[in-house]
Each structure stands twice: as C-alpha cells, then as structure tokens.
Amino acid sequence: MLVLEKLFAKFANATARVTGSPQAFLVCIAAVLLWAASGPVFKFSETWQLVINTGTTIITFLMVFLIQNTQNRDGLALQTKLDELIRASDAEDDFMGIEKLTDTELDILHRKCERMADRSHRLLAQAAAERKSRASKRKPDRVRSGMAGKPSNPRRKDS
C-alpha cells in the first residue's frame, strides 16, 4: 500500500507540474481550435459535440482528484512545518493543529489574535511616544526652537 501511495504521489506531482505549465495550456487551446475547425467536416453533428464534451468531462474528472491530492499534501506539509516552527519557538502552543478546529473555534482563536495584535500595536505606539518624549527632554531649548549651532550670547564671540 505504501508503494502505491508513493507512486501516486509522484504521478500526481508530475501531472500537476506538467498540466499547470503554459505549454499544457497551449496544447489545450490547440486541441479546442482543432476540434472547432473540424466542425464543418463533421457537419457540427451531435457526435462531433459529444467528442469534446466527453473528453473534457473525463479530463476534468480525473484532474480534480489529482489536484485535490496535491493540495492535500501541500497543505499537510505546510501545516506540519508551521507546527514545528510554533513548537520550537516561544509562540503559543494553542496554534498547533488549528487546521482541525471547527469554524467557530477558529473564529474564537482569530478574535484572540486580533485582540493580542491590537494590544501589541498600542504598546508599540506607547513605546514610540515615550522614546520621542525622552528624546525631546534631552535636547536643549535652543535645539528644540531651531536655534541649534548658534551661540547663546550673540555679543560674545567664541574663539
């Protein structure tokens, strides 16, 4: 069973790579144009229409499964990587495995993140205001008033 899974994964990845290419798109365009051009030869018969309908239906049906398989594996790999980053960092472990939560549980966790982000933004703004306030208190009055570099007593010449 494992061998079959590996073969299917390889096949699905290769197929997704090939069918997602510009060349594959051009081949499909060419096939449709060829089919359309052959219409007059077949007198636009029901069989002629059935050929394109059947072909596209079968290809679409099979591609859905291949694409879904590829997406499932990509999503699982991404989630696993994110879980490992969370586990190895100072981030909250609540976020590990959240892809398995219900929509309501995800919404609650999302609102919690929004509150934490808002709090972080407020703290950053407060810290920036505090730094600005401290910096302005350290500067002499003449620097704040735009007189930096001018002597404090204009009659006295410093040499």
DSSP file (Angstrom, degrees, kcal/mol; ACC not computed):
  #  RESIDUE AA STRUCTURE BP1 BP2  ACC     N-H-->O    O-->H-N    N-H-->O    O-->H-N    TCO  KAPPA ALPHA  PHI   PSI    X-CA   Y-CA   Z-CA
    1    1 A M     >        0   0    0      0, 0.0     4,-2.3     0, 0.0     5,-0.1   0.000 360.0 360.0 360.0 -40.3    0.0    0.0    0.0
    2    2 A L  H  >  +     0   0    0      1,-0.2     4,-2.4     2,-0.2     5,-0.2   0.878 360.0  52.8 -63.0 -38.3    2.9    2.4    0.8
    3    3 A V  H  > S+     0   0    0      2,-0.2     4,-2.5     1,-0.2    -1,-0.2   0.909 109.0  49.6 -63.5 -41.7    4.4    1.7   -2.6
    4    4 A L  H  > S+     0   0    0      2,-0.2     4,-2.7     1,-0.2    -2,-0.2   0.906 110.4  50.4 -63.5 -42.2    1.1    2.6   -4.3
    5    5 A E  H  X S+     0   0    0     -4,-2.3     4,-2.6     2,-0.2    -2,-0.2   0.914 111.5  47.7 -62.3 -43.2    0.9    5.8   -2.3
    6    6 A K  H  X S+     0   0    0     -4,-2.4     4,-2.4     2,-0.2    -2,-0.2   0.910 112.9  48.2 -65.6 -41.7    4.4    6.8   -3.2
    7    7 A L  H  X S+     0   0    0     -4,-2.5     4,-2.7     2,-0.2    -2,-0.2   0.922 113.3  47.5 -63.5 -43.8    3.8    6.1   -6.9
    8    8 A F  H  X S+     0   0    0     -4,-2.7     4,-3.2     2,-0.2     5,-0.2   0.906 110.9  51.6 -65.0 -40.9    0.5    8.0   -6.8
    9    9 A A  H  X S+     0   0    0     -4,-2.6     4,-2.5     2,-0.2     5,-0.2   0.922 112.2  46.3 -61.6 -44.4    2.2   11.0   -5.1
   10   10 A K  H  X S+     0   0    0     -4,-2.4     4,-2.6     2,-0.2     5,-0.2   0.928 115.1  46.8 -62.1 -45.4    4.9   11.0   -7.7
   11   11 A F  H  X S+     0   0    0     -4,-2.7     4,-2.8     2,-0.2     5,-0.2   0.920 113.0  48.7 -63.0 -45.1    2.4   10.7  -10.5
   12   12 A A  H  X S+     0   0    0     -4,-3.2     4,-2.6     2,-0.2     5,-0.2   0.912 113.2  47.2 -63.7 -43.2    0.1   13.4   -9.0
   13   13 A N  H  X S+     0   0    0     -4,-2.5     4,-2.3    -5,-0.2    -2,-0.2   0.932 114.6  45.9 -63.6 -45.8    3.0   15.8   -8.5
   14   14 A A  H  X S+     0   0    0     -4,-2.6     4,-2.6    -5,-0.2     5,-0.2   0.918 114.8  47.5 -64.4 -43.2    4.4   15.3  -12.0
   15   15 A T  H  X S+     0   0    0     -4,-2.8     4,-3.2    -5,-0.2     5,-0.3   0.916 112.0  49.5 -65.1 -43.2    1.0   15.6  -13.6
   16   16 A A  H  X S+     0   0    0     -4,-2.6     4,-1.3    -5,-0.2    -1,-0.2   0.896 112.4  48.9 -62.7 -39.7    0.2   18.8  -11.6
   17   17 A R  H  < S+     0   0    0     -4,-2.3    -2,-0.2    -5,-0.2    -1,-0.2   0.933 116.8  41.1 -65.0 -46.2    3.5   20.2  -12.7
   18   18 A V  H >< S+     0   0    0     -4,-2.6     3,-1.6     1,-0.2     6,-0.5   0.939 116.7  46.5 -69.4 -47.7    3.0   19.4  -16.4
   19   19 A T  H 3< S+     0   0    0     -4,-3.2    -1,-0.2     1,-0.3    -2,-0.2   0.708 108.1  57.9 -71.8 -17.8   -0.6   20.4  -16.6
   20   20 A G  T 3< S+     0   0    0     -4,-1.3    -1,-0.3    -5,-0.3    -2,-0.2   0.325  88.6 103.5 -90.0   8.7    0.0   23.6  -14.8
   21   21 A S  S <> S-     0   0    0     -3,-1.6     4,-1.7     1,-0.1     3,-0.1  -0.530  81.1-120.8 -91.2 156.7    2.5   24.7  -17.4
   22   22 A P  H  > S+     0   0    0      0, 0.0     4,-2.4     0, 0.0     5,-0.2   0.852 113.7  58.9 -60.7 -33.8    2.0   27.3  -20.1
   23   23 A Q  H  > S+     0   0    0      1,-0.2     4,-2.2     2,-0.2     5,-0.2   0.907 103.8  50.1 -63.2 -41.2    2.8   24.6  -22.7
   24   24 A A  H  > S+     0   0    0     -6,-0.5     4,-2.2     1,-0.2    -1,-0.2   0.900 109.6  51.7 -64.2 -39.5   -0.1   22.4  -21.4
   25   25 A F  H  X S+     0   0    0     -4,-1.7     4,-2.4     1,-0.2    -2,-0.2   0.926 109.6  49.3 -61.9 -44.0   -2.4   25.4  -21.7
   26   26 A L  H  X S+     0   0    0     -4,-2.4     4,-2.6     1,-0.2    -2,-0.2   0.878 108.7  53.1 -63.7 -37.7   -1.3   26.0  -25.3
   27   27 A V  H  X S+     0   0    0     -4,-2.2     4,-2.4     2,-0.2    -1,-0.2   0.910 109.8  48.7 -62.6 -42.1   -1.8   22.3  -26.1
   28   28 A C  H  X S+     0   0    0     -4,-2.2     4,-2.3     2,-0.2    -2,-0.2   0.911 110.9  49.7 -64.7 -42.2   -5.4   22.5  -24.8
   29   29 A I  H  X S+     0   0    0     -4,-2.4     4,-2.6     1,-0.2    -2,-0.2   0.929 111.4  49.6 -60.4 -45.0   -6.1   25.7  -26.8
   30   30 A A  H  X S+     0   0    0     -4,-2.6     4,-2.7     1,-0.2    -2,-0.2   0.895 109.7  51.5 -61.5 -41.0   -4.7   23.9  -29.9
   31   31 A A  H  X S+     0   0    0     -4,-2.4     4,-2.5     2,-0.2    -1,-0.2   0.910 111.4  46.8 -63.5 -42.1   -7.0   20.9  -29.2
   32   32 A V  H  X S+     0   0    0     -4,-2.3     4,-2.9     2,-0.2    -2,-0.2   0.915 113.4  48.5 -66.6 -42.1  -10.0   23.1  -28.9
   33   33 A L  H  X S+     0   0    0     -4,-2.6     4,-2.8     2,-0.2    -2,-0.2   0.904 112.1  49.3 -63.7 -40.9   -9.2   25.0  -32.0
   34   34 A L  H  X S+     0   0    0     -4,-2.7     4,-1.6     2,-0.2    -2,-0.2   0.922 112.4  48.0 -62.7 -44.6   -8.6   21.8  -33.9
   35   35 A W  H  < S+     0   0    0     -4,-2.5     4,-0.4     2,-0.2    -2,-0.2   0.934 113.3  47.6 -61.1 -46.3  -11.9   20.4  -32.7
   36   36 A A  H >< S+     0   0    0     -4,-2.9     3,-1.3     1,-0.2    -2,-0.2   0.902 110.7  51.7 -63.1 -41.1  -13.7   23.7  -33.7
   37   37 A A  H 3< S+     0   0    0     -4,-2.8     4,-0.4     1,-0.3    -1,-0.2   0.800 104.7  57.2 -66.5 -27.9  -12.0   23.7  -37.1
   38   38 A S  T 3X S+     0   0    0     -4,-1.6     4,-1.9     1,-0.2    -1,-0.3   0.536  81.9  93.3 -80.9  -4.2  -13.2   20.1  -37.7
   39   39 A G  T <4>S+     0   0    0     -3,-1.3     5,-2.9    -4,-0.4     4,-0.3   0.916  83.2  47.9 -54.2 -50.6  -16.8   21.1  -37.2
   40   40 A P  T >45S+     0   0    0      0, 0.0     3,-0.9     0, 0.0    -1,-0.2   0.870 108.5  55.5 -62.8 -34.2  -17.6   21.7  -40.8
   41   41 A V  T 345S+     0   0    0     -4,-0.4    -2,-0.2     1,-0.2    -3,-0.1   0.914 115.9  37.1 -62.7 -41.5  -16.1   18.4  -41.8
   42   42 A F  T ><5S-     0   0    0     -4,-1.9     3,-1.3    -3,-0.1     6,-0.3   0.277 113.4-119.0 -94.2  10.4  -18.3   16.6  -39.4
   43   43 A K  T < 5 -     0   0    0     -3,-0.9    -4,-0.1    -4,-0.3    -2,-0.1   0.812  57.4 -75.9  56.4  34.2  -21.3   18.9  -40.1
   44   44 A F  T 3 <S+     0   0    0     -5,-2.9    -1,-0.3    -6,-0.2    -5,-0.1   0.852  82.7 177.5  48.9  40.8  -21.4   20.0  -36.5
   45   45 A S    <>  -     0   0    0     -3,-1.3     4,-1.9    -6,-0.3     5,-0.2  -0.090  46.0-106.4 -71.0 170.2  -23.0   16.7  -35.7
   46   46 A E  H  > S+     0   0    0      1,-0.2     4,-2.7     2,-0.2     5,-0.1   0.866 122.5  54.7 -64.6 -35.7  -24.0   15.5  -32.2
   47   47 A T  H  > S+     0   0    0      2,-0.2     4,-2.0     1,-0.2    -1,-0.2   0.911 105.4  52.6 -63.9 -41.7  -21.1   13.1  -32.3
   48   48 A W  H  > S+     0   0    0     -6,-0.3     4,-1.1     1,-0.2    -1,-0.2   0.911 113.3  43.6 -59.6 -43.3  -18.7   15.9  -33.0
   49   49 A Q  H  X S+     0   0    0     -4,-1.9     4,-2.3     1,-0.2    -2,-0.2   0.876 110.0  56.7 -67.7 -38.4  -20.1   17.8  -30.0
   50   50 A L  H  X S+     0   0    0     -4,-2.7     4,-2.9     1,-0.2     5,-0.3   0.840  99.2  60.8 -63.8 -33.3  -20.0   14.6  -27.9
   51   51 A V  H  X S+     0   0    0     -4,-2.0     4,-2.3     2,-0.2    -1,-0.2   0.948 110.3  38.6 -59.9 -50.2  -16.3   14.2  -28.6
   52   52 A I  H  X S+     0   0    0     -4,-1.1     4,-2.6     2,-0.2     5,-0.3   0.907 117.7  50.2 -70.0 -39.9  -15.4   17.5  -26.9
   53   53 A N  H  X S+     0   0    0     -4,-2.3     4,-2.0     2,-0.2    -2,-0.2   0.933 114.7  42.8 -63.0 -46.2  -17.9   17.1  -24.1
   54   54 A T  H  X S+     0   0    0     -4,-2.9     4,-2.5    -5,-0.2     5,-0.2   0.933 115.3  49.4 -66.6 -45.6  -16.8   13.6  -23.2
   55   55 A G  H  X S+     0   0    0     -4,-2.3     4,-2.4    -5,-0.3     5,-0.2   0.935 114.2  43.8 -60.2 -48.4  -13.1   14.4  -23.5
   56   56 A T  H  X S+     0   0    0     -4,-2.6     4,-2.6     1,-0.2    -1,-0.2   0.875 113.0  52.6 -68.2 -35.4  -13.3   17.5  -21.3
   57   57 A T  H  X S+     0   0    0     -4,-2.0     4,-2.6    -5,-0.3    -2,-0.2   0.935 111.8  44.9 -64.7 -45.7  -15.5   15.8  -18.8
   58   58 A I  H  X S+     0   0    0     -4,-2.5     4,-2.4     2,-0.2     5,-0.2   0.933 115.2  47.2 -64.7 -45.9  -13.2   12.8  -18.3
   59   59 A I  H  X S+     0   0    0     -4,-2.4     4,-2.6    -5,-0.2    -2,-0.2   0.926 114.1  47.6 -62.7 -43.9  -10.1   15.0  -18.1
   60   60 A T  H  X S+     0   0    0     -4,-2.6     4,-2.1    -5,-0.2    -2,-0.2   0.921 110.5  52.5 -62.3 -44.3  -11.8   17.4  -15.6
   61   61 A F  H  X S+     0   0    0     -4,-2.6     4,-1.0    -5,-0.2    -2,-0.2   0.927 114.5  41.2 -57.9 -48.0  -13.0   14.4  -13.5
   62   62 A L  H  X S+     0   0    0     -4,-2.4     4,-1.8     1,-0.2     3,-0.3   0.889 112.2  54.6 -69.8 -39.0   -9.5   12.9  -13.3
   63   63 A M  H  X S+     0   0    0     -4,-2.6     4,-3.2     1,-0.2     5,-0.3   0.845  99.3  62.4 -65.2 -33.3   -7.7   16.3  -12.8
   64   64 A V  H  X S+     0   0    0     -4,-2.1     4,-2.4     1,-0.2    -1,-0.2   0.922 106.8  44.5 -57.4 -43.7  -10.0   17.1   -9.8
   65   65 A F  H  X S+     0   0    0     -4,-1.0     4,-2.3    -3,-0.3    -1,-0.2   0.895 114.7  47.9 -69.7 -40.5   -8.6   14.1   -7.9
   66   66 A L  H  X S+     0   0    0     -4,-1.8     4,-2.3     2,-0.2    -2,-0.2   0.934 114.6  45.4 -66.2 -44.7   -5.0   14.8   -8.9
   67   67 A I  H  X S+     0   0    0     -4,-3.2     4,-2.9     1,-0.2     5,-0.2   0.918 112.8  50.9 -65.0 -42.5   -5.2   18.4   -7.9
   68   68 A Q  H  X S+     0   0    0     -4,-2.4     4,-2.7    -5,-0.3    -1,-0.2   0.904 110.2  50.0 -62.7 -40.4   -7.0   17.6   -4.7
   69   69 A N  H  X S+     0   0    0     -4,-2.3     4,-2.2     2,-0.2    -1,-0.2   0.929 112.4  46.8 -62.4 -45.0   -4.3   15.1   -3.8
   70   70 A T  H  X S+     0   0    0     -4,-2.3     4,-2.6     1,-0.2    -2,-0.2   0.918 113.5  48.4 -63.7 -43.9   -1.6   17.6   -4.5
   71   71 A Q  H  X S+     0   0    0     -4,-2.9     4,-2.9     2,-0.2     5,-0.2   0.901 109.7  52.6 -63.7 -41.5   -3.3   20.3   -2.5
   72   72 A N  H  X S+     0   0    0     -4,-2.7     4,-2.5    -5,-0.2    -1,-0.2   0.929 112.7  44.2 -60.1 -45.7   -3.9   18.0    0.4
   73   73 A R  H  X S+     0   0    0     -4,-2.2     4,-2.7     2,-0.2    -2,-0.2   0.912 114.3  49.1 -67.7 -41.7   -0.3   17.0    0.6
   74   74 A D  H  X S+     0   0    0     -4,-2.6     4,-2.5     2,-0.2    -2,-0.2   0.927 113.3  47.6 -62.3 -44.2    0.9   20.6    0.2
   75   75 A G  H  X S+     0   0    0     -4,-2.9     4,-2.7     2,-0.2    -2,-0.2   0.914 113.0  47.9 -62.7 -43.7   -1.5   21.8    2.9
   76   76 A L  H  X S+     0   0    0     -4,-2.5     4,-2.4    -5,-0.2    -2,-0.2   0.905 112.2  49.3 -65.1 -41.7   -0.4   19.0    5.3
   77   77 A A  H  X S+     0   0    0     -4,-2.7     4,-2.3     2,-0.2    -2,-0.2   0.921 112.6  48.0 -63.2 -43.2    3.3   19.7    4.7
   78   78 A L  H  X S+     0   0    0     -4,-2.5     4,-2.6     2,-0.2    -2,-0.2   0.924 112.2  48.6 -63.4 -45.1    2.8   23.4    5.3
   79   79 A Q  H  X S+     0   0    0     -4,-2.7     4,-2.8     1,-0.2    18,-0.2   0.894 110.7  51.4 -62.1 -40.1    0.8   22.8    8.5
   80   80 A T  H  X S+     0   0    0     -4,-2.4     4,-2.1     2,-0.2    -1,-0.2   0.909 110.7  48.1 -64.3 -42.1    3.5   20.4    9.7
   81   81 A K  H  X S+     0   0    0     -4,-2.3     4,-2.3     2,-0.2    -2,-0.2   0.924 113.1  47.8 -63.8 -44.4    6.2   23.0    9.1
   82   82 A L  H  X S+     0   0    0     -4,-2.6     4,-2.6     1,-0.2    -2,-0.2   0.919 110.1  52.4 -63.4 -42.8    4.2   25.7   10.8
   83   83 A D  H  X S+     0   0    0     -4,-2.8     4,-2.8     1,-0.2    -1,-0.2   0.897 109.7  49.6 -59.2 -40.3    3.5   23.3   13.8
   84   84 A E  H  X S+     0   0    0     -4,-2.1     4,-2.3     2,-0.2    -1,-0.2   0.905 110.3  50.0 -67.0 -40.7    7.2   22.6   14.1
   85   85 A L  H  X S+     0   0    0     -4,-2.3     4,-0.7     2,-0.2     6,-0.3   0.908 113.3  46.5 -62.4 -41.7    8.0   26.4   14.0
   86   86 A I  H >< S+     0   0    0     -4,-2.6     3,-0.9     1,-0.2     5,-0.3   0.934 112.9  49.4 -64.6 -46.0    5.5   27.0   16.7
   87   87 A R  H 3< S+     0   0    0     -4,-2.8    -2,-0.2     1,-0.2    -1,-0.2   0.878 113.7  45.7 -61.3 -38.7    6.7   24.1   18.8
   88   88 A A  H 3< S+     0   0    0     -4,-2.3    -1,-0.2    -5,-0.2    -2,-0.2   0.520 111.9  59.6 -85.3  -5.2   10.3   25.3   18.5
   89   89 A S  S << S-     0   0    0     -3,-0.9    -3,-0.0    -4,-0.7    -4,-0.0  -0.411  95.8 -98.5-112.0-172.4    9.6   28.9   19.3
   90   90 A D  S    S+     0   0    0     -2,-0.1     3,-0.1     2,-0.0    -4,-0.1   0.348  81.0 122.4 -88.1   5.6    8.1   31.0   22.1
   91   91 A A  S    S-     0   0    0     -5,-0.3     2,-0.2    -6,-0.3    -2,-0.1  -0.224  76.3 -87.5 -66.0 159.4    4.7   31.1   20.2
   92   92 A E    >   -     0   0    0      1,-0.1     3,-1.4     2,-0.0     4,-0.1  -0.472  25.2-138.5 -71.4 136.3    1.7   29.7   22.0
   93   93 A D  G >  S+     0   0    0      1,-0.3     3,-1.6    -2,-0.2    -1,-0.1   0.603  91.3  87.0 -69.4 -11.0    1.1   26.0   21.5
   94   94 A D  G 3  S+     0   0    0      1,-0.3    -1,-0.3     3,-0.0    15,-0.0   0.770  83.2  59.4 -58.2 -24.3   -2.7   26.8   21.1
   95   95 A F  G X  S+     0   0    0     -3,-1.4     3,-1.4     2,-0.1     2,-0.3   0.605  77.8 105.7 -85.5 -11.1   -1.9   27.3   17.4
   96   96 A M  T <  S+     0   0    0     -3,-1.6   -16,-0.1     1,-0.3   -17,-0.0  -0.545  94.6   3.3 -71.0 128.0   -0.6   23.8   16.7
   97   97 A G  T >  S+     0   0    0     -2,-0.3     3,-1.8   -18,-0.2    -1,-0.3   0.689  80.6 143.4  75.7  19.5   -3.1   21.8   14.8
   98   98 A I  G X   +     0   0    0     -3,-1.4     3,-1.8     1,-0.3    -2,-0.1   0.696  57.0  78.4 -68.1 -15.4   -5.6   24.6   14.4
   99   99 A E  G 3  S+     0   0    0      1,-0.3    -1,-0.3    -4,-0.2    -3,-0.0   0.690  90.4  56.2 -64.5 -14.8   -6.5   23.3   10.9
  100  100 A K  G <  S+     0   0    0     -3,-1.8    -1,-0.3     2,-0.0    -2,-0.2   0.482  87.4 104.6 -93.6  -3.5   -8.6   20.6   12.7
  101  101 A L  S <  S-     0   0    0     -3,-1.8     2,-0.1    -4,-0.2    -4,-0.0  -0.298  76.3-105.8 -75.6 161.5  -10.7   23.1   14.6
  102  102 A T     >  -     0   0    0      1,-0.1     4,-2.6    -2,-0.0     5,-0.2  -0.325  35.1-103.4 -76.2 167.8  -14.3   23.9   13.8
  103  103 A D  H  > S+     0   0    0      1,-0.2     4,-2.4     2,-0.2     5,-0.1   0.893 123.6  51.2 -60.2 -39.6  -15.1   27.2   12.2
  104  104 A T  H  > S+     0   0    0      2,-0.2     4,-2.2     1,-0.2    -1,-0.2   0.927 110.7  47.4 -64.6 -45.2  -16.4   28.6   15.5
  105  105 A E  H  > S+     0   0    0      1,-0.2     4,-2.2     2,-0.2    -2,-0.2   0.892 112.5  49.9 -63.5 -39.9  -13.2   27.5   17.3
  106  106 A L  H  X S+     0   0    0     -4,-2.6     4,-2.6     2,-0.2    -1,-0.2   0.898 109.2  52.1 -64.4 -39.9  -11.1   29.1   14.6
  107  107 A D  H  X S+     0   0    0     -4,-2.4     4,-2.5     2,-0.2    -2,-0.2   0.903 109.5  49.3 -62.9 -42.3  -13.2   32.3   14.8
  108  108 A I  H  X S+     0   0    0     -4,-2.2     4,-2.0     2,-0.2    -1,-0.2   0.927 113.0  46.6 -62.0 -45.7  -12.6   32.5   18.6
  109  109 A L  H  X S+     0   0    0     -4,-2.2     4,-2.2     1,-0.2    -2,-0.2   0.874 111.1  52.9 -65.1 -37.5   -8.9   32.0   18.1
  110  110 A H  H  X S+     0   0    0     -4,-2.6     4,-2.4     2,-0.2    -2,-0.2   0.920 108.4  49.2 -64.4 -43.7   -8.8   34.6   15.4
  111  111 A R  H  X S+     0   0    0     -4,-2.5     4,-2.4     1,-0.2    -1,-0.2   0.885 109.2  53.6 -63.0 -37.6  -10.5   37.2   17.6
  112  112 A K  H  X S+     0   0    0     -4,-2.0     4,-2.3     2,-0.2    -1,-0.2   0.920 109.2  48.6 -61.3 -43.5   -8.0   36.3   20.3
  113  113 A C  H  X S+     0   0    0     -4,-2.2     4,-2.7     1,-0.2    -2,-0.2   0.896 109.5  52.3 -63.5 -40.6   -5.2   37.0   17.9
  114  114 A E  H  X S+     0   0    0     -4,-2.4     4,-2.7     2,-0.2    -1,-0.2   0.918 109.9  48.5 -61.9 -43.2   -6.8   40.3   16.8
  115  115 A R  H  X S+     0   0    0     -4,-2.4     4,-2.4     2,-0.2    -2,-0.2   0.919 112.9  48.0 -62.8 -42.9   -7.0   41.4   20.5
  116  116 A M  H  X S+     0   0    0     -4,-2.3     4,-2.4     2,-0.2    -2,-0.2   0.894 112.2  49.4 -64.8 -39.6   -3.4   40.5   21.0
  117  117 A A  H  X S+     0   0    0     -4,-2.7     4,-2.6     2,-0.2    -2,-0.2   0.917 110.7  49.9 -66.1 -43.3   -2.3   42.3   17.8
  118  118 A D  H  X S+     0   0    0     -4,-2.7     4,-2.4     1,-0.2    -2,-0.2   0.919 111.4  49.2 -60.0 -43.4   -4.3   45.4   18.9
  119  119 A R  H  X S+     0   0    0     -4,-2.4     4,-2.5     1,-0.2    -2,-0.2   0.912 110.9  50.1 -62.4 -42.6   -2.6   45.3   22.3
  120  120 A S  H  X S+     0   0    0     -4,-2.4     4,-2.5     2,-0.2    -2,-0.2   0.906 110.1  50.2 -63.1 -41.5    0.8   44.9   20.7
  121  121 A H  H  X S+     0   0    0     -4,-2.6     4,-2.4     2,-0.2    -2,-0.2   0.909 111.0  49.1 -63.7 -41.5    0.1   47.9   18.4
  122  122 A R  H  X S+     0   0    0     -4,-2.4     4,-2.5     2,-0.2    -2,-0.2   0.926 111.9  48.5 -63.0 -44.5   -0.9   50.0   21.4
  123  123 A L  H  X S+     0   0    0     -4,-2.5     4,-2.4     1,-0.2    -2,-0.2   0.895 111.7  49.5 -63.4 -40.5    2.2   49.0   23.3
  124  124 A L  H  X S+     0   0    0     -4,-2.5     4,-2.4     2,-0.2    -1,-0.2   0.903 111.4  49.0 -64.9 -41.0    4.4   49.9   20.4
  125  125 A A  H  X S+     0   0    0     -4,-2.4     4,-2.4     2,-0.2    -2,-0.2   0.905 111.8  49.3 -65.0 -40.9    2.7   53.3   19.9
  126  126 A Q  H  X S+     0   0    0     -4,-2.5     4,-2.5     2,-0.2    -2,-0.2   0.915 111.2  49.2 -63.6 -42.6    3.2   54.0   23.7
  127  127 A A  H  X S+     0   0    0     -4,-2.4     4,-2.5     2,-0.2    -2,-0.2   0.903 111.3  49.2 -64.2 -41.2    6.9   53.0   23.5
  128  128 A A  H  X S+     0   0    0     -4,-2.4     4,-2.3     2,-0.2    -1,-0.2   0.910 111.9  48.7 -64.9 -41.8    7.4   55.2   20.4
  129  129 A A  H  X S+     0   0    0     -4,-2.4     4,-2.4     2,-0.2    -2,-0.2   0.899 111.4  50.2 -64.5 -39.9    5.7   58.1   22.2
  130  130 A E  H  X S+     0   0    0     -4,-2.5     4,-2.6     2,-0.2    -2,-0.2   0.914 110.5  49.2 -64.7 -43.6    7.8   57.6   25.3
  131  131 A R  H  X S+     0   0    0     -4,-2.5     4,-2.5     2,-0.2    -2,-0.2   0.916 112.5  48.3 -61.4 -43.1   11.0   57.5   23.2
  132  132 A K  H  X S+     0   0    0     -4,-2.3     4,-2.2     2,-0.2    -2,-0.2   0.908 111.8  49.6 -63.8 -42.2   10.1   60.7   21.5
  133  133 A S  H  X S+     0   0    0     -4,-2.4     4,-1.5     2,-0.2    -2,-0.2   0.921 112.6  46.6 -63.7 -44.6    9.2   62.4   24.8
  134  134 A R  H  X S+     0   0    0     -4,-2.6     4,-1.3     1,-0.2    -2,-0.2   0.896 111.2  52.2 -65.2 -40.1   12.5   61.4   26.3
  135  135 A A  H  X S+     0   0    0     -4,-2.5     4,-0.9     1,-0.2    -1,-0.2   0.891 109.1  49.2 -64.9 -39.3   14.5   62.5   23.3
  136  136 A S  H  < S+     0   0    0     -4,-2.2    -1,-0.2     1,-0.2    -2,-0.2   0.810 108.1  54.4 -72.0 -28.1   12.8   65.9   23.3
  137  137 A K  H  < S+     0   0    0     -4,-1.5    -1,-0.2     1,-0.2    -2,-0.2   0.784 105.1  54.5 -73.5 -27.3   13.6   66.4   27.0
  138  138 A R  H  < S+     0   0    0     -4,-1.3    -1,-0.2    -3,-0.2    -2,-0.2   0.738  92.2  86.0 -78.3 -24.1   17.3   65.7   26.5
  139  139 A K  S  < S-     0   0    0     -4,-0.9     5,-0.0    -3,-0.2     0, 0.0  -0.547  85.9-112.2 -80.2 142.2   17.7   68.4   23.8
  140  140 A P    >>  -     0   0    0      0, 0.0     4,-1.7     0, 0.0     3,-0.6  -0.266  31.4-106.1 -65.8 161.6   18.4   71.9   25.0
  141  141 A D  H 3> S+     0   0    0      1,-0.2     4,-2.0     2,-0.2     6,-0.2   0.862 118.9  56.4 -59.3 -38.2   15.8   74.6   24.4
  142  142 A R  H 34>S+     0   0    0      1,-0.2     5,-3.5     2,-0.2     6,-0.4   0.832 105.0  52.1 -67.0 -30.0   17.6   76.2   21.5
  143  143 A V  H X45S+     0   0    0     -3,-0.6     3,-0.9     4,-0.2     5,-0.3   0.914 111.3  47.1 -69.4 -41.7   17.8   72.8   19.6
  144  144 A R  H 3<5S+     0   0    0     -4,-1.7    -2,-0.2     1,-0.2    -1,-0.2   0.834 111.9  50.6 -67.4 -31.4   14.0   72.4   20.0
  145  145 A S  T 3<5S-     0   0    0     -4,-2.0    -1,-0.2    -5,-0.2    -2,-0.2   0.429 121.1-105.1 -89.4   2.7   13.4   76.0   18.9
  146  146 A G  T < 5S+     0   0    0     -3,-0.9    -3,-0.2    -4,-0.3    -2,-0.1   0.652  90.1 114.9  88.8  15.4   15.5   75.6   15.8
  147  147 A M    > < +     0   0    0     -5,-3.5     3,-1.7    -6,-0.2    -4,-0.2   0.049  36.0 147.9-106.0  25.1   18.5   77.6   17.0
  148  148 A A  T 3   +     0   0    0     -6,-0.4    -5,-0.0    -5,-0.3    -7,-0.0  -0.337  66.1  20.4 -63.6 139.0   21.0   74.8   17.1
  149  149 A G  T 3  S+     0   0    0      1,-0.3    -1,-0.2    -2,-0.0    -2,-0.0   0.277  95.5 114.7  88.0 -11.0   24.6   75.8   16.4
  150  150 A K  S <  S-     0   0    0     -3,-1.7    -1,-0.3     1,-0.1    -3,-0.0  -0.718  74.4-106.9 -91.5 143.1   24.0   79.5   17.2
  151  151 A P        -     0   0    0      0, 0.0    -1,-0.1     0, 0.0     6,-0.0  -0.363  19.2-130.4 -66.6 148.7   25.9   80.9   20.2
  152  152 A S  S    S+     0   0    0      1,-0.2    -2,-0.0     2,-0.1     0, 0.0   0.806 101.3  44.2 -70.7 -29.1   23.7   81.6   23.3
  153  153 A N  S >  S-     0   0    0      3,-0.2     3,-0.7     1,-0.1    -1,-0.2  -0.931  70.0-166.4-117.0 105.7   25.1   85.1   23.6
  154  154 A P  T 3  S+     0   0    0      0, 0.0    -1,-0.1     0, 0.0    -2,-0.1   0.754  86.3  56.1 -66.4 -23.3   25.3   86.8   20.2
  155  155 A R  T 3  S+     0   0    0      2,-0.0     2,-0.4     0, 0.0    -2,-0.0   0.791  95.5  75.9 -76.5 -28.4   27.6   89.7   21.5
  156  156 A R  S <  S-     0   0    0     -3,-0.7     2,-0.6     1,-0.0    -3,-0.2  -0.704  72.6-150.9 -87.9 130.7   30.2   87.3   22.8
  157  157 A K        -     0   0    0     -2,-0.4     2,-0.5    -6,-0.0    -2,-0.0  -0.895   5.6-147.7-104.0 124.6   32.5   85.7   20.2
  158  158 A D              0   0    0     -2,-0.6    -2,-0.0     1,-0.1     0, 0.0  -0.781 360.0 360.0 -89.7 128.5   33.8   82.3   21.0
  159  159 A S              0   0    0     -2,-0.5    -1,-0.1     0, 0.0    -2,-0.0   0.389 360.0 360.0-117.7 360.0   37.2   81.6   19.5
